[in-house]
Amino acid sequence: MSALLDASFLVAAADMSDVNHDAALRWLGRIDEPLLIAGPSLGDADALLQRGLGSDASRRLVDAIVEGSVGLVHPSVSDLVRGADLMASAAEYQPRLIDGVLIAMAERLGIHRIATFERRPLAVLVPSGGGFWVDLEP
């Protein structure tokens, strides 16, 4: 089994001043599964890392992917469709497309852990088969 990392988790792990930094490091210390980042989350993470920590932080993330510490996975067209459907089903909560796509990718890949500190957007989306997909305590 693998764990899918979202941008909020990546930023918390990288930024020592982030309120969730210690929680992210504790989680990384106890997880023994392959770590994956979705292509769209990479773009989110890059924007947040560069704004808060500069381009070196983005470069370290790229290095982690190139070295194989973190795998990079891409959404399929069906993930985009499923993500948009999930987003529409919870429209009153205004989830972003990436939230729906992460759930859709997790469904397709059989992933039951999404490491995030943005629980609310993902919590309003109901994956097929039920279950709570978000796995982090702040």
ZISUL-V30298 format. One record per residue. RES is the residue in three letters. SS is DSSP state (~ for helix, > for strand, _ for the rest). BURIAL is 1 if it has 9 or more other ideal C-beta (glycine too) atoms within 8 Angstrom, else 0. Layout:
res:RES ss:SS burial:BURIAL
res:RES ss:SS burial:BURIAL
This chain:
res:MET ss:_ burial:0
res:SER ss:> burial:1
res:ALA ss:> burial:1
res:LEU ss:> burial:1
res:LEU ss:> burial:1
res:ASP ss:_ burial:1
res:ALA ss:~ burial:1
res:SER ss:~ burial:1
res:PHE ss:~ burial:1
res:LEU ss:~ burial:1
res:VAL ss:~ burial:1
res:ALA ss:~ burial:1
res:ALA ss:~ burial:1
res:ALA ss:~ burial:1
res:ASP ss:_ burial:1
res:MET ss:_ burial:0
res:SER ss:_ burial:0
res:ASP ss:_ burial:1
res:VAL ss:_ burial:0
res:ASN ss:_ burial:1
res:HIS ss:~ burial:1
res:ASP ss:~ burial:0
res:ALA ss:~ burial:1
res:ALA ss:~ burial:1
res:LEU ss:~ burial:1
res:ARG ss:~ burial:0
res:TRP ss:~ burial:1
res:LEU ss:~ burial:0
res:GLY ss:~ burial:0
res:ARG ss:~ burial:0
res:ILE ss:_ burial:1
res:ASP ss:_ burial:0
res:GLU ss:_ burial:0
res:PRO ss:> burial:0
res:LEU ss:> burial:1
res:LEU ss:> burial:1
res:ILE ss:> burial:1
res:ALA ss:> burial:1
res:GLY ss:~ burial:1
res:PRO ss:~ burial:1
res:SER ss:~ burial:1
res:LEU ss:~ burial:1
res:GLY ss:~ burial:0
res:ASP ss:~ burial:1
res:ALA ss:~ burial:1
res:ASP ss:~ burial:1
res:ALA ss:~ burial:0
res:LEU ss:~ burial:1
res:LEU ss:~ burial:1
res:GLN ss:~ burial:1
res:ARG ss:~ burial:0
res:GLY ss:~ burial:0
res:LEU ss:_ burial:0
res:GLY ss:_ burial:0
res:SER ss:~ burial:0
res:ASP ss:~ burial:0
res:ALA ss:~ burial:1
res:SER ss:~ burial:1
res:ARG ss:~ burial:0
res:ARG ss:~ burial:1
res:LEU ss:~ burial:1
res:VAL ss:~ burial:0
res:ASP ss:~ burial:0
res:ALA ss:~ burial:1
res:ILE ss:~ burial:1
res:VAL ss:~ burial:0
res:GLU ss:~ burial:0
res:GLY ss:_ burial:0
res:SER ss:_ burial:0
res:VAL ss:> burial:1
res:GLY ss:> burial:1
res:LEU ss:> burial:1
res:VAL ss:> burial:1
res:HIS ss:_ burial:0
res:PRO ss:_ burial:1
res:SER ss:_ burial:0
res:VAL ss:~ burial:0
res:SER ss:~ burial:0
res:ASP ss:~ burial:1
res:LEU ss:~ burial:1
res:VAL ss:~ burial:0
res:ARG ss:~ burial:1
res:GLY ss:~ burial:1
res:ALA ss:~ burial:1
res:ASP ss:~ burial:1
res:LEU ss:~ burial:1
res:MET ss:~ burial:1
res:ALA ss:~ burial:0
res:SER ss:~ burial:0
res:ALA ss:_ burial:1
res:ALA ss:~ burial:0
res:GLU ss:~ burial:0
res:TYR ss:~ burial:0
res:GLN ss:_ burial:0
res:PRO ss:_ burial:1
res:ARG ss:_ burial:0
res:LEU ss:~ burial:1
res:ILE ss:~ burial:1
res:ASP ss:~ burial:1
res:GLY ss:~ burial:1
res:VAL ss:~ burial:1
res:LEU ss:~ burial:1
res:ILE ss:~ burial:1
res:ALA ss:~ burial:1
res:MET ss:~ burial:1
res:ALA ss:~ burial:1
res:GLU ss:~ burial:1
res:ARG ss:~ burial:1
res:LEU ss:~ burial:1
res:GLY ss:_ burial:0
res:ILE ss:_ burial:1
res:HIS ss:_ burial:0
res:ARG ss:> burial:1
res:ILE ss:> burial:1
res:ALA ss:> burial:1
res:THR ss:_ burial:1
res:PHE ss:_ burial:1
res:GLU ss:_ burial:1
res:ARG ss:~ burial:1
res:ARG ss:~ burial:0
res:PRO ss:~ burial:1
res:LEU ss:~ burial:1
res:ALA ss:~ burial:0
res:VAL ss:_ burial:1
res:LEU ss:_ burial:1
res:VAL ss:_ burial:0
res:PRO ss:_ burial:1
res:SER ss:_ burial:0
res:GLY ss:_ burial:0
res:GLY ss:_ burial:0
res:GLY ss:_ burial:0
res:PHE ss:_ burial:0
res:TRP ss:_ burial:1
res:VAL ss:> burial:1
res:ASP ss:_ burial:1
res:LEU ss:_ burial:1
res:GLU ss:_ burial:0
res:PRO ss:_ burial:0
